[in-house]
Amino acid sequence: MALLKQDGNRLVLRNDTELLWIEPWAKNSLRVRAVRHIDVPEENWALLPQENPGDAVITIADGEGTIQNGKITARINVAGMLYFYGENGKPILREYWRSRGGNFETMSALEIFAREFTGMRGGDFELTMRFEANPGEHIYGMGQYQDGMIDKKGCVLELAHRNSQASVPFYVSSEGYGFLWNTPSIG
């Protein structure tokens, strides 16, 4: 059974296999952390510590939770589906879920989950994230790759430095938002 709750300035989802935190992180931004452990590590990795992350507005009702920080809002349901909205409720980013059961909008026999944890030796996990593509959206950034593509929409990129590749895990969308994959590991 999934549990949605407010813990201070963060929205928390706990289910049988995952702990997910959504919290304000500076003006008009949110930080999302998901783990398969008992607790979320407190490391900020490449992020600077927040002196005043802002006061989020958190609402939990009817199996859904929302958190708003300035111009950005995240919504999550008890199935774990995560959506992001910009100003005036405009959808900007949502996870890619396809499943037969549960609380999913798109029914499919494929059983594709947006957050897929794969166990590794030593107790760590590899995390795969999947997001829906917005029609007409373009993705720019991610560093320097020798692929000849300026628009990275639809690309699968390894986040590792190579002889001719400099990975920077940040992109900017033509929809007006930015996304930082903040992890100290290869991705």
C-alpha positions as CSV (number, residue, x, y, z in Angstrom):
1,M,0.0,0.0,0.0
2,A,1.4,3.4,-1.0
3,L,1.5,6.3,1.4
4,L,1.6,9.9,0.4
5,K,2.4,12.4,3.2
6,Q,3.9,15.8,3.9
7,D,7.2,15.8,5.8
8,G,8.1,19.4,6.6
9,N,8.7,21.2,3.3
10,R,8.6,18.0,1.1
11,L,6.1,15.7,-0.4
12,V,6.9,12.0,0.3
13,L,5.7,8.8,-1.5
14,R,6.5,5.5,0.2
15,N,5.4,2.2,-1.3
16,D,6.5,-1.4,-1.1
17,T,9.6,-0.8,-3.2
18,E,10.5,2.9,-3.3
19,L,10.9,6.0,-1.3
20,L,10.4,9.3,-3.3
21,W,10.9,12.8,-2.1
22,I,9.9,16.0,-3.9
23,E,11.1,19.2,-2.3
24,P,11.6,22.9,-3.2
25,W,15.1,23.7,-4.4
26,A,15.6,27.5,-4.9
27,K,13.2,29.7,-6.8
28,N,10.8,28.0,-9.2
29,S,12.5,24.6,-9.0
30,L,11.9,21.2,-7.4
31,R,14.3,18.4,-6.5
32,V,13.1,14.8,-6.8
33,R,14.9,11.9,-5.2
34,A,14.0,8.2,-5.5
35,V,15.6,5.3,-3.7
36,R,15.0,1.6,-3.0
37,H,16.5,2.0,0.5
38,I,15.0,2.8,3.9
39,D,16.0,6.4,3.7
40,V,17.1,9.0,1.1
41,P,20.8,10.0,1.4
42,E,21.3,13.6,2.5
43,E,24.2,14.3,0.1
44,N,23.6,17.2,-2.3
45,W,26.2,15.9,-4.8
46,A,26.8,18.8,-7.2
47,L,24.1,21.0,-5.8
48,L,25.0,23.9,-3.4
49,P,23.3,23.7,0.0
50,Q,20.1,25.7,0.1
51,E,19.9,28.5,2.7
52,N,16.3,29.3,1.9
53,P,14.7,26.8,-0.6
54,G,11.4,28.6,-0.4
55,D,8.1,27.6,1.1
56,A,6.3,25.0,-0.9
57,V,2.5,24.6,-1.0
58,I,1.7,21.0,-0.5
59,T,-1.8,19.4,-1.0
60,I,-2.8,15.8,-0.5
61,A,-6.3,14.6,-1.4
62,D,-8.0,11.6,-3.2
63,G,-4.8,9.6,-3.7
64,E,-2.8,12.4,-5.2
65,G,-0.3,14.9,-3.9
66,T,0.9,18.2,-5.3
67,I,3.8,20.4,-4.4
68,Q,4.1,24.0,-5.8
69,N,7.2,26.1,-5.6
70,G,6.8,29.4,-7.4
71,K,6.0,28.8,-11.0
72,I,6.5,25.0,-11.0
73,T,4.2,22.3,-9.6
74,A,4.7,18.5,-9.4
75,R,1.8,16.1,-9.0
76,I,2.2,12.4,-8.0
77,N,-0.4,9.8,-7.5
78,V,-0.3,6.7,-5.3
79,A,0.8,4.5,-8.3
80,G,3.9,6.7,-8.5
81,M,3.1,8.6,-11.7
82,L,4.9,12.0,-11.6
83,Y,3.9,15.1,-13.6
84,F,5.3,18.6,-13.8
85,Y,3.4,21.8,-14.6
86,G,4.6,25.3,-15.3
87,E,2.8,28.6,-15.0
88,N,-1.0,28.5,-15.3
89,G,-1.0,24.7,-15.0
90,K,0.7,24.1,-18.4
91,P,2.0,20.5,-18.6
92,I,5.8,20.5,-19.1
93,L,7.1,17.0,-18.3
94,R,5.6,13.7,-17.3
95,E,6.9,10.2,-16.7
96,Y,6.4,7.4,-19.2
97,W,4.2,4.6,-17.7
98,R,2.6,1.7,-19.6
99,S,0.9,-1.0,-17.6
100,R,-2.2,-3.2,-17.4
101,G,-3.2,-2.6,-13.9
102,G,-3.1,0.0,-11.2
103,N,-3.8,3.7,-11.5
104,F,-2.2,4.2,-15.0
105,E,-3.7,6.4,-17.7
106,T,-2.3,4.4,-20.6
107,M,-3.1,0.7,-20.5
108,S,-0.6,-1.7,-22.1
109,A,0.5,-5.3,-21.9
110,L,4.1,-4.1,-22.1
111,E,4.6,-3.3,-18.3
112,I,6.9,-0.4,-18.8
113,F,7.5,1.7,-15.7
114,A,9.0,5.2,-15.6
115,R,11.4,4.5,-12.8
116,E,13.1,1.1,-13.1
117,F,15.5,0.1,-10.4
118,T,18.0,-2.7,-11.2
119,G,20.0,-4.2,-8.3
120,M,23.8,-4.1,-8.4
121,R,26.5,-5.8,-6.3
122,G,27.0,-4.1,-3.0
123,G,23.4,-3.1,-2.4
124,D,23.2,-0.2,-4.8
125,F,20.8,0.2,-7.7
126,E,20.9,1.4,-11.3
127,L,18.0,3.7,-12.1
128,T,16.4,4.1,-15.5
129,M,14.0,7.0,-16.0
130,R,11.6,7.4,-18.8
131,F,9.7,10.6,-19.8
132,E,6.9,11.3,-22.3
133,A,8.0,13.4,-25.3
134,N,5.9,16.5,-26.0
135,P,5.0,17.0,-29.7
136,G,7.1,19.8,-31.2
137,E,9.4,19.9,-28.1
138,H,13.2,20.2,-28.6
139,I,15.9,19.3,-26.1
140,Y,19.2,21.1,-26.1
141,G,22.3,20.6,-24.0
142,M,23.8,17.5,-22.2
143,G,27.4,18.4,-23.1
144,Q,29.5,17.6,-26.2
145,Y,28.8,14.4,-28.1
146,Q,30.2,13.3,-31.4
147,D,26.7,12.4,-32.7
148,G,26.0,15.4,-35.0
149,M,22.7,16.1,-33.2
150,I,21.9,19.5,-31.7
151,D,18.3,18.5,-30.8
152,K,18.7,15.6,-28.2
153,K,15.0,14.7,-28.2
154,G,14.7,10.9,-28.5
155,C,18.5,10.3,-28.0
156,V,19.9,7.8,-25.6
157,L,23.0,9.3,-24.1
158,E,25.6,7.7,-21.8
159,L,26.5,10.2,-19.1
160,A,30.2,9.4,-18.9
161,H,33.3,11.3,-20.1
162,R,35.2,9.8,-23.0
163,N,38.1,10.9,-25.1
164,S,35.9,13.0,-27.4
165,Q,32.8,13.3,-25.2
166,A,32.1,15.7,-22.4
167,S,28.9,14.9,-20.6
168,V,27.0,17.6,-18.8
169,P,23.8,16.2,-17.3
170,F,21.7,19.3,-17.9
171,Y,19.3,20.2,-20.7
172,V,17.0,23.0,-21.6
173,S,13.7,22.4,-23.3
174,S,12.0,24.5,-26.0
175,E,9.0,24.3,-23.6
176,G,10.8,26.7,-21.2
177,Y,12.1,24.4,-18.5
178,G,15.5,22.9,-17.5
179,F,16.4,19.5,-16.2
180,L,19.4,18.5,-14.1
181,W,20.3,14.8,-13.6
182,N,22.2,15.3,-10.3
183,T,24.2,12.1,-9.6
184,P,27.8,11.4,-8.9
185,S,27.8,8.3,-11.1
186,I,27.8,7.2,-14.7
187,G,24.3,7.5,-16.1
